[in-house]
Amino acid sequence: TGELRKMKKSFIIIKPDALRNNFIKKKIIREIKQNNITIEKKIKIRLTLEEVDILWPQTRKSTILNGLLKCYLTLEYSEVLFLVGNFSDEQLNDLKWKIRDEYAVCKFSNCLHTPADENECTQQLQYLENRNNYSHPYTEIPNTSLKIWQLINVYGWNYDFSNCNKKKYVLYLLNDNYNTVDHVAETISNVLKKYSIEVSYILAIQAEMNDCILLDGFDNEIECNKIKEILIENYLNIKKEVLS
């Protein structure tokens, strides 16, 4: 009876990028079994737009990022592993970060989801076990998010959109802990007219992913300094370099 009381139920969602990569999927399952966790059952699902909001409510703070998450999670299949055993939420989260540290590209290609705590586990597990009993209102992915996703599928996450390696004066966009991705993208698009809002979002996400990205280059130092000042006035974290 004591053993039964200690048994916990939870789940892992293997996201589309990991599901496509058999090596990563096998590693996730191997890690689960090494923690003496039993996979009770598996189901492949195509999440709906509304289910993304239910399972990741915090992403609704940004319409565009929420739309990107929906592109990532609704256009392909994921797999839910329902788990049982003597384990904790912390163990599952440790496993998640171990996999992500090794294989994740960014927040829209980060391998797997586990519930953050007991409360989230209870709510999300109950929903996933009964998802076919729910009906949802009709919603759409924002057009800007769809265009960004199309660009990513063509160029990948780390494509150099600046094309300014041969310029003498260059500006780098550095990651920071105070600006939203929305603010950074909108500022880039407004100040550097050559970038569409879609490309500007990718640049902002690249800076977040890599801590620093090449933003633009100039032959004229006065022009470079002017753009740098405008970006800094808009609170962007900018570094200038003079290339030999």
N, C-alpha and C positions, 0 to 999 in steps of 0.2 A: 504493500500500500504506500509506503514511504517513497519507493521508486517511482510509482505512478504519479504521485504529487509533484515530483521534480521534473517530469517530462514537460517540455515546452514545445509549442507549435509556432512556426514562423514560415517565412518564405524568402526566396531570392528571385528577382527577375533578371534573367540573362537578356541583356538588351541586344538590338539587331547587330551591332558591330561585332560583339563577342559571339553571337549565334552564327554569324557567317564564318567565323574563324574557329575551325575545329580544334586547333591547338589550345586556344584560350578557353574554349568551352570545357575541354577535357581537364585543363588545369583547375578551373573553378570546381568541377565535380570532385576531382582528386582532393582538393583542399577541404571540401565539405566532409568527405569520408574520413580524412585524417583527423578531423575534429570530433569523430564519433557521432556525427549527425546522420540520420537516416532520411533519404529522399522518399517521402511517402507516395507522391505521384508527381507527374510532369504534365503540363499542358502548354501547347503553343497557342498564342493569341495575337490578334491584331488589335492593339488598343484603339479605342475611339478617341476623338478629340476631347470629349467630355471626361473620359477616364483619366486623361493626362492631368486635367485640372483637379480631379478628385485625389489622385495619388501624389501630385506635386503642386499643391495649392500655392506654395510660395513663389512659383514662377509667374503668377498672374500680375506681379508688380511691374513687369515689362511686357507690353503687348508683342513686341518683335521677338524677344527672347523666348517668350511663351510659344509663339508661332514656330520658332526654330525647333524647340523641344518637341512640338507636335509633328513637325516634319520627320524628325529623327525617330519618334516612337510609334507613329501611326501608319507610315508608308511601307513598313516592313514588319515581319513577325518578330515577336519576343517569345521567350519561354519562361513560364513560372514553375519553379521548383518548390513544392510544398514540403516543409521540413518538420521533423519531430526528433526530440532527443534531449539530453541534459546539456544545454548550452545557454548562453546569454546573448542579449542584443549586442553587447560589446564585442563578443567573439565574431558575430556576423559582420559587424562594422569593421573590425580589424581585417577580416578576410577581404571585404570590399576595397579597403584602401590599399591593401597589399597588391591586389590585382590591378587597381587603377594606377598605382604608382609605376607599375611595370608596363602597362599596355594602353592606358587611356590617352587619347589625343587631346580632348578638351571636354567641357561639360556636355557637349552634344555628341560625344563619341567616347563614352566612359565605362563601357563594358557591363556594369551590373548595378542593380538597386537592392538595398536592404532597408528595412524600417529603422528609423533612428533610435526609437525607444519603445518601451512597452505599450504606451498609449497609441503610438502610430502603428505598431504591429497589430494590436487588437482591431483597430479601425480598418486598416488596409487588408488584413487577412480576411476579415468578415466580408468585406466588399468583394475580394477576388474569388472567394468560395461561392458567392451568390451573384456574380456579375450578370448572368443571363436573366436574372429576375428584375433588372433595372431598365427603365426606359430613359432616353436622354433627349433634350431639345436639340434642334439643328444648329450647329455653329460652323464657322469657316476658319481656315488658316489665313492670316493676313497676307495680302499679295506681296508685300515687301519681304516677308519671311520666306515665301515660296521662291522668290527671285534669288535671295541669298543662298538658299539650299541648292538651286540650280547652278549657281556659280561655284559652290563648294564641290558639287559633283563633277564639274568640268576641270577646275583648277586645284582642288584640294585645299586643306586648311592653311598651308604654309606658303602659298604662292606669293611671289614678290610683285605686288601691284605698282610699286613706286617707279620701277625702271630708271633709277637715278644713280646707279653705281659709278658712273663716269663723271658725275658732277663734282665740283670742288668743295662746295659747301652743302652739308647734309644735316637733316633734322631727324632725330630719333624720337619716337613716342615710347615713353616708359610706363610701365604698369604703376598703378597707385591704389590706395585703399580708401579713397574718398569720392571719386567720381563713379557714376553709374555708366554702364556700357552705352546706354541710350544717349547720355550727355556727350560722351566722347565722340560717338559716331555722328551725332548731329552737328557738333562743332567742326569736326574734320570736313564734313560735307559742305558746310556753310563757308568755311575759310578757304579750303583747297577745292576750287570748283571742278577740277578734273576728276574728282572722285564722286561717284554716285552715292546715294545713301546706303545702297546695298554693299558696295565695296567698303564704305566707311565703317559699317558694322563689322565686316570681316577684319579690317585693320585693328579696330578696337579689341576684338576677340583675340587676334594674334598677339597683341601687346599683353593681354591677360595671360595667354598661354605661355609666352616665351620671355616675359618680363621686359622685353625691349624689341621694337621693330623699326626698320628703316621707313620713315614716313614720306620724305620728299627731299629733293636735291635742287641746287641752284648754281648757276655760273656767277651770279651777281650777289656779293655778300650783303649789300644794302637790302636787297629784296629778301634774302634769307633771314636777316635780322628782323625785318618788319613782320614777316609771317610768324617767326618765333615769338615775338612780343604779343601778337594778337592771340596766338594759341595759349600762351601763358596767362594772359589777361582773362581767358576763359577757363582757367584753372587746370589746363592740361599739363602733364609732366613731360617737359620737352628738354632734350639735350642736343646741342649743336656740336658738330665736328668739322674740322677743315682737313680734307684729304689731300695727300701729297700727289 
